[in-house]
Amino acid sequence: MAFAMPHPILRKNTWYLDVRIPADVLEPYRKYKSSKGDRVRKSLGTIDRAEAKKRFAEEYANLQNTFERLRSEVAGKTVRLSNKQITALAGIHYRDLLCRFEDDPPEVTQTRDTLTALGSIQHLRGRRGKWFRKVMDDMLNKEGLAIDEDSYLRLGEAFYEAATQAIEAVGRFAEGDYSPDPKGNRFPPWTPPTESPEEPRLASERPASELTIDSLFERWEKTHLANNKAQGTIRDFRAKVEAFKSFIGHGDAERVTTKDVGAWVDYLLHDKGLSPKSVRGKYLAAVASIFELAVSRGAIDNNPAKGIRVDIPKAQKTRESGYSDAEAAIILKAALGDPVTLGGMAEWNKKAIRWVPWLCAYTGARVSEITQLHREDFEYIQGVLSIRITPEGGKSVKTGNYRRIPLHSHLLETGIIEFIRDTRGGPLFFEDPADMEKRLDRARSAGEKVRKWVRNTVGLTDKRIQPNHAWRHRFKTVCYNAGIETRYADAIQGHEDGSAASSYGDMEVLALKREIEKIPHQVIL
């Protein structure tokens, strides 16, 4: 899987470069540009998409090389230029200006104005190079040079002097005087410094590492699937790893440091405002997992995510995690309403709103497990109508294990048999896509429609509960109240306690049917 390169962004009819500054060069870049932000935003000066892509590629390449030069400065691995070399580079700038304006020089007044502008910064000795940063950076990037700070400052001064000399010559061109510049031969030819093994070239000059973050992810993905783990985790982790690569600005696994991971975690917590639980359990877990596997296989020496800690504050619980009897009754009653009241909503989503709450209420299954159901997942086992929760067919089951859940008699009375009978084969709550990999996305979308319906239409807006997951908490509570033993409730919901004893014997449908019928009928207010 290739690393997705950033792309131009359209804002107010103009295309822009908008790139995050990698964490390891954030402070050096801020100092270099005298800025405070954490992104580089620059107009590409065009509304044409094709031209914007071309300009973006050039600007992006130069920017990456600037980052590399700053990295070399931070690491102390830079080249010091001699005075002769600095003068030679300034001479290249001088000759570029002459070539640009030799045939058609600007008006004399324009060259004089330019000289006046340059003269206005004459007193800023030591800081005049800031006006030539772009052309200097372009030249250094082209030459593949990472020079030290002192060389950079002296080069800026040399560029100022060379530009002043060139503009004076161009002014003579405008007056018809093309005689040789008496000081034009002061610039020596350019001779690059001898590169030592300790002096790294810039990104554009340096061979890329074969050990990429993508290759680590692919190894982890294969191992994950070989261990029969949930496919949904792969998509989640891939998104988090892509976010990490975007943050650090590269995909080279060997360049990733603990500092990079720590800065990313801080960004997610403080800039993005994500919860500590989400950062630790999803984002950090994804990066840590792929590197940890690489360490265990000897592909890399250290896991840069190891030791990064995200503390999760203990939440103050002010109510139960599951729906109360009254809340469950309101939702289930609303689900029985006339589908016409749902307006122009897609028929697939109307079906999900009608049946997903009822199926969750009487099975304790995850919403994503219900929305992935196919007609073929309903079957009679030992004379009992049951649903089959399985990872087969591209479905995602958190534990990766198959289970059957007998349907409660009250659920049968509400018309579920007729609904299944009248449904063609395939998914119940979304149109089956041609690409099987998109099935999970469609199922999640159906679950999201149900969640929004509970919040916005039914009106249960209590932020202390999760509209979809609250059914799962409620089911366990109902089981306790009905006297159903934990081992039966766990078998129905797909919970595992990790004990050796739990792996002996099978919970057959008849036994689970006996237990599930202990749950009293849901009261509809």
C-alpha positions in Angstrom: 0.0 0.0 0.0 1.6 3.3 -1.1 1.9 6.3 1.1 -0.8 8.8 0.1 0.9 12.1 -0.7 -0.8 15.3 0.3 -2.6 17.2 -2.4 -3.6 20.8 -3.1 -6.7 22.1 -1.4 -9.3 24.5 -3.0 -10.2 27.5 -0.9 -12.1 30.5 -2.1 -11.5 29.7 -5.8 -7.7 29.3 -5.3 -5.7 26.2 -4.8 -3.4 26.0 -1.7 -0.6 23.9 -0.3 -1.6 23.0 3.3 0.8 20.6 4.9 1.5 19.8 8.6 5.0 20.5 9.8 6.5 17.2 11.1 6.9 17.1 14.8 10.7 16.6 14.8 11.3 19.9 12.9 8.3 21.9 14.2 10.4 24.2 16.5 13.3 24.6 14.0 10.9 25.5 11.2 9.0 28.0 13.4 12.4 29.6 14.2 13.4 29.5 10.5 10.2 31.1 9.3 9.5 33.2 12.4 6.1 31.7 12.7 3.9 30.1 15.4 1.7 27.7 13.5 2.0 24.0 13.0 1.1 24.0 9.3 2.6 25.4 6.1 -0.2 27.2 4.2 0.6 28.8 0.9 -1.4 29.9 -2.1 -0.5 28.2 -5.4 -1.7 31.2 -7.3 -4.0 29.4 -9.7 -7.6 28.2 -10.0 -6.6 25.6 -12.6 -6.5 22.1 -11.1 -3.9 20.7 -13.4 -1.6 23.7 -12.9 -2.2 23.5 -9.2 -1.0 19.9 -9.1 2.2 20.8 -10.9 3.0 23.7 -8.7 2.0 21.7 -5.6 4.5 18.9 -6.5 7.3 21.4 -6.9 6.5 23.3 -3.7 6.0 20.1 -1.7 9.3 18.6 -2.9 11.1 21.8 -1.9 9.3 21.8 1.5 10.4 18.3 2.2 13.9 19.1 1.4 13.8 22.1 3.7 12.6 19.7 6.5 15.5 17.5 5.7 18.0 20.3 6.0 16.5 21.3 9.3 16.7 17.7 10.5 20.4 17.7 9.6 20.9 21.0 11.4 19.3 19.6 14.5 21.4 16.4 14.3 24.5 18.5 13.8 25.1 16.7 10.4 25.6 19.7 8.2 28.2 20.9 5.7 30.1 24.1 6.3 30.7 26.1 3.1 33.9 28.0 2.5 33.8 31.7 1.5 34.7 30.7 -2.1 31.8 28.2 -2.3 29.3 30.8 -0.9 30.5 33.4 -3.4 30.2 30.8 -6.2 26.5 30.0 -5.3 25.8 33.7 -5.1 27.3 33.9 -8.6 24.8 31.4 -9.9 22.0 33.6 -8.6 23.6 36.7 -10.2 23.8 35.0 -13.6 20.2 33.7 -13.3 19.0 37.3 -12.9 21.0 38.5 -15.8 19.7 35.8 -18.1 16.2 36.4 -17.0 16.2 40.1 -17.9 19.0 40.4 -20.6 16.8 40.4 -23.7 13.9 42.4 -22.3 14.9 44.4 -19.2 12.3 46.2 -17.2 12.0 50.0 -17.4 14.8 52.0 -15.9 12.4 53.3 -13.2 11.5 49.8 -12.2 15.2 48.8 -11.7 15.8 52.0 -9.8 12.8 51.2 -7.5 14.2 47.7 -7.0 17.6 49.1 -6.0 15.9 51.5 -3.7 14.1 48.6 -2.0 17.3 46.7 -1.7 19.0 49.8 -0.3 16.3 50.1 2.3 17.5 47.0 4.0 21.2 47.8 3.7 21.4 48.5 7.5 20.0 45.0 8.3 23.3 43.3 7.9 23.2 39.8 9.0 19.4 39.6 8.4 19.1 40.6 4.8 19.2 37.0 3.6 15.6 36.5 4.8 14.4 38.2 1.5 16.2 35.5 -0.5 15.2 32.4 1.5 13.1 30.8 -1.3 15.7 31.1 -4.0 18.4 30.0 -1.6 16.4 27.0 -0.5 15.6 26.0 -4.1 19.3 26.1 -4.9 20.4 24.2 -1.9 17.7 21.6 -2.5 18.8 21.3 -6.2 22.4 20.8 -5.1 21.4 18.4 -2.3 23.1 20.4 0.4 22.3 20.7 4.1 24.5 23.5 5.3 25.1 24.8 8.8 23.4 27.9 10.2 26.5 30.1 9.9 26.9 29.2 6.2 23.2 29.8 5.7 23.5 33.3 7.2 26.6 34.2 5.1 25.0 32.8 2.0 22.0 35.2 2.5 24.4 38.1 2.7 26.1 37.0 -0.4 22.8 36.7 -2.3 21.9 40.2 -1.2 25.2 41.6 -2.7 24.8 39.5 -5.8 21.2 40.6 -6.4 22.2 44.3 -5.9 25.0 43.9 -8.4 22.7 42.1 -10.9 19.9 44.7 -10.7 22.5 47.5 -11.4 23.6 45.6 -14.5 20.0 45.1 -15.6 19.5 48.9 -15.2 22.3 49.4 -17.6 20.7 47.0 -20.0 17.5 49.1 -19.9 19.6 52.1 -20.9 21.0 50.2 -23.9 24.4 49.5 -22.2 25.4 45.9 -22.6 29.0 46.3 -21.9 30.5 43.6 -19.6 30.0 44.1 -15.9 33.3 45.2 -14.5 32.8 43.0 -11.4 31.0 40.2 -13.3 34.1 37.9 -13.1 34.4 38.1 -9.4 32.3 34.9 -8.9 34.3 31.7 -9.1 32.9 28.4 -10.6 30.9 26.3 -8.2 32.6 23.2 -6.7 30.5 21.1 -4.4 32.0 20.2 -1.0 33.4 16.7 -0.7 30.7 14.6 0.9 31.7 12.3 3.8 29.7 9.2 4.9 28.6 11.1 7.9 27.1 14.0 5.9 23.7 12.8 4.7 22.2 14.1 1.4 18.7 15.6 1.4 15.6 13.5 0.9 15.6 14.0 -2.9 19.2 12.7 -3.1 19.0 9.9 -0.6 17.8 6.4 -1.3 14.6 5.6 0.6 14.6 3.0 3.3 13.2 -0.3 2.3 11.7 -0.7 5.8 8.5 1.4 5.4 5.6 1.9 7.8 3.4 0.4 5.1 5.6 -2.8 5.0 5.2 -3.1 8.8 1.5 -2.7 8.5 1.2 -5.3 5.8 3.2 -7.8 8.0 0.9 -7.0 10.9 -2.2 -7.4 8.7 -1.2 -10.8 7.5 -0.5 -12.0 11.0 -3.8 -10.6 12.2 -5.8 -12.4 9.6 -3.8 -15.6 10.1 -4.8 -15.5 13.8 -8.5 -15.2 12.7 -8.8 -11.8 14.2 -11.6 -9.3 13.2 -11.3 -7.7 9.8 -12.8 -4.5 11.1 -9.7 -3.9 13.2 -7.6 -3.8 10.0 -9.6 -0.9 8.6 -9.5 0.9 11.9 -5.7 0.4 12.3 -5.0 1.4 8.7 -6.8 4.7 9.2 -4.8 5.4 12.4 -1.5 4.5 10.8 -2.2 6.7 7.8 -3.0 9.6 10.2 0.4 9.0 11.9 2.2 9.1 8.6 0.5 12.3 7.7 1.5 13.8 11.0 5.2 13.0 10.8 5.4 13.7 7.1 7.0 10.5 5.9 6.6 6.7 5.7 10.2 5.6 6.6 9.9 3.2 9.6 13.6 3.5 10.5 13.2 7.3 11.0 10.3 7.1 13.5 11.4 8.1 17.0 9.7 8.0 20.4 9.6 11.8 20.2 7.5 11.5 17.0 5.0 9.2 18.7 4.8 11.4 21.8 4.3 14.6 19.8 1.5 12.8 17.8 -0.2 11.7 21.0 -0.1 15.2 22.4 -1.5 16.6 19.1 -4.4 14.1 19.2 -5.2 14.9 22.9 -4.7 18.6 22.9 -5.2 19.9 19.3 -7.7 17.4 18.0 -9.4 17.1 21.4 -9.8 13.3 21.3 -10.5 11.4 24.5 -7.6 9.7 26.3 -9.4 6.4 25.9 -9.7 6.7 22.2 -6.0 7.9 21.8 -4.7 5.0 23.9 -7.0 2.3 22.8 -7.1 3.1 19.0 -4.5 5.5 17.7 -1.5 4.6 19.9 -2.5 0.9 19.9 -2.4 0.8 16.1 1.1 2.2 15.8 2.4 0.3 18.8 1.1 -3.0 17.4 2.7 -2.8 14.0 6.1 -1.8 15.5 5.9 -4.4 18.3 5.3 -7.2 15.7 8.3 -5.9 13.7 10.5 -6.0 16.8 9.4 -9.6 17.6 10.3 -10.6 14.0 13.7 -9.0 14.2 12.9 -6.4 11.4 13.6 -3.4 13.7 15.4 -3.0 17.0 13.0 -0.8 19.0 9.4 0.0 19.2 9.2 3.8 19.2 5.7 3.7 20.8 6.9 1.7 23.7 6.9 3.7 26.9 4.4 6.3 25.6 1.7 6.5 28.3 -1.7 7.9 28.0 -3.5 8.1 31.4 -7.2 7.7 31.3 -8.9 9.6 34.1 -11.4 7.5 36.1 -14.9 8.5 34.9 -17.4 9.5 37.4 -20.4 7.3 36.8 -23.7 9.2 37.4 -26.1 6.7 35.8 -26.3 3.2 34.5 -24.6 2.4 31.2 -27.6 0.7 29.7 -31.1 1.9 28.9 -33.6 2.1 31.7 -36.9 0.3 31.3 -38.6 3.6 30.3 -35.9 4.5 27.7 -36.0 1.1 26.2 -39.8 1.2 26.0 -39.8 4.6 24.3 -37.3 3.5 21.6 -39.0 0.1 20.9 -42.4 1.8 20.6 -41.0 4.4 18.2 -39.5 1.6 16.1 -43.0 0.2 15.6 -44.1 3.6 14.1 -45.3 4.1 10.5 -42.3 4.1 8.2 -44.0 7.0 6.4 -43.0 9.3 9.3 -39.4 8.7 8.4 -39.8 10.8 5.3 -37.5 10.3 2.3 -35.1 8.1 4.2 -33.8 5.1 2.1 -35.9 1.9 2.6 -32.8 0.0 3.8 -32.4 2.5 6.7 -36.1 2.3 7.5 -35.8 -1.4 7.9 -32.8 -0.9 10.2 -34.7 1.5 12.4 -37.6 -0.9 12.6 -35.7 -4.0 13.5 -32.2 -3.3 14.9 -33.4 -1.9 18.3 -35.7 -4.9 18.8 -33.0 -7.4 17.8 -30.5 -5.7 20.1 -33.0 -5.6 23.0 -33.6 -9.4 22.8 -30.1 -10.7 21.8 -27.6 -8.4 23.5 -25.6 -8.4 20.2 -23.5 -5.5 19.0 -25.3 -3.2 16.6 -22.7 -3.8 14.0 -23.3 -7.6 14.3 -27.0 -7.0 13.7 -26.6 -4.6 10.8 -24.3 -7.2 9.1 -26.9 -9.9 9.2 -28.0 -11.7 5.9 -31.3 -13.5 5.4 -29.2 -16.7 5.3 -28.1 -16.0 8.9 -31.6 -16.8 10.2 -32.1 -20.6 10.5 -34.0 -23.2 12.5 -31.7 -25.2 14.8 -33.3 -28.0 16.9 -36.7 -26.5 15.9 -35.7 -23.0 17.2 -35.4 -19.9 15.0 -31.9 -18.5 15.6 -29.5 -16.0 14.2 -26.0 -16.9 13.4 -23.3 -14.4 14.2 -20.2 -15.3 12.2 -17.1 -13.7 10.7 -17.6 -15.6 7.5 -18.3 -13.8 4.3 -16.2 -10.7 5.1 -18.2 -9.9 8.3 -16.6 -8.4 11.3 -17.1 -10.0 14.8 -15.0 -8.5 17.6 -14.0 -11.8 19.1 -13.7 -13.5 15.7 -15.8 -16.4 17.0 -19.0 -17.8 15.7 -22.2 -18.1 17.9 -25.9 -18.7 17.6 -28.6 -16.8 19.4 -32.2 -18.2 19.7 -34.9 -15.6 19.1 -37.1 -14.7 22.0 -40.8 -15.5 21.6 -41.8 -11.8 22.0 -39.6 -11.0 19.1 -41.3 -13.6 17.0 -44.7 -12.1 17.9 -43.6 -8.7 16.4 -43.4 -10.1 12.9 -39.7 -10.9 12.5 -40.5 -14.2 10.7 -42.6 -12.4 8.1 -39.9 -9.8 7.6 -37.3 -12.5 7.0 -39.6 -14.5 4.7 -40.3 -11.4 2.6 -36.7 -10.4 2.2 -34.6 -11.6 -0.7 -31.2 -13.2 0.0 -28.3 -11.2 1.1 -27.9 -8.3 3.6 -31.0 -7.3 5.5 -30.2 -3.6 6.1 -28.1 -2.4 3.1 -27.8 -3.0 -0.6 -25.1 -5.6 -1.2 -22.1 -3.9 -2.9 -20.2 -5.5 -5.7 -17.0 -5.1 -3.6 -17.3 -7.3 -0.5 -14.8 -5.1 1.4 -17.4 -2.4 1.4 -20.0 -4.5 3.3 -18.6 -3.5 6.7 -18.8 0.2 5.7 -22.4 -0.2 4.6 -23.3 -2.1 7.9 -21.7 0.6 10.0 -23.5 3.3 8.0 -26.8 1.5 8.8 -25.9 1.5 12.5 -25.1 5.2 12.4 -28.5 5.9 10.9 -30.1 4.1 13.9 -27.9 6.1 16.4 -28.9 9.4 14.8 -32.6 8.4 14.8 -32.4 7.6 18.6 -30.8 11.0 19.2 -32.6 13.3 16.8 -36.0 11.7 16.3 -36.7 9.7 19.4 -35.1 12.4 21.4 -32.9 10.5 23.9 -30.0 12.9 24.1 -28.4 11.9 27.4 -24.7 12.1 26.5 -23.8 9.7 29.3 -24.9 6.7 27.3 -24.1 5.5 23.8 -27.3 5.0 21.9 -26.3 1.8 20.2 -24.0 0.2 22.8 -26.5 0.9 25.6 -28.6 -2.1 24.5 -25.7 -4.4 25.2 -25.3 -3.1 28.8 -29.1 -3.3 29.3 -29.2 -6.9 28.1 -26.7 -8.1 30.7 -28.6 -6.2 33.4 -31.9 -7.8 32.3 -30.2 -11.3 32.4 -29.1 -10.7 36.0 -32.6 -9.6 37.0 -34.1 -12.6 35.3 -31.8 -15.1 37.1 -29.8 -16.1 34.0 -26.4 -17.4 35.0 -23.4 -15.3 33.8 -22.1 -18.2 31.6 -25.3 -18.3 29.7 -25.5 -14.5 29.3 -21.9 -14.5 28.1 -22.5 -17.2 25.6 -25.5 -15.3 24.1 -23.6 -12.0 23.9 -20.2 -13.5 22.8 -18.3 -12.4 26.0 -15.3 -14.5 26.9 -13.9 -14.7 30.5 -10.6 -16.3 29.4 -10.8 -19.3 31.7 -10.0 -22.8 30.5 -13.3 -24.1 31.8 -15.2 -21.9 29.4 -13.7 -23.6 26.4 -15.2 -27.0 27.4 -18.6 -28.0 26.1 -20.9 -26.2 23.7 -23.8 -24.0 24.6 -26.5 -25.5 22.4 -29.5 -23.6 21.1 -32.0 -25.4 23.2 -30.1 -24.5 26.4 -29.8 -20.9 25.4 -33.5 -20.8 24.3 -34.5 -22.0 27.8 -32.5 -19.2 29.4 -33.4 -16.4 27.0 -37.1 -17.1 27.6 -36.6 -16.1 31.2 -36.3 -12.5 30.0 -39.8 -10.9 30.5 -41.5 -9.3 27.5 -40.4 -5.7 26.9 -43.1 -3.3 28.1 -44.1 -0.8 25.4 -45.3 2.5 27.0 
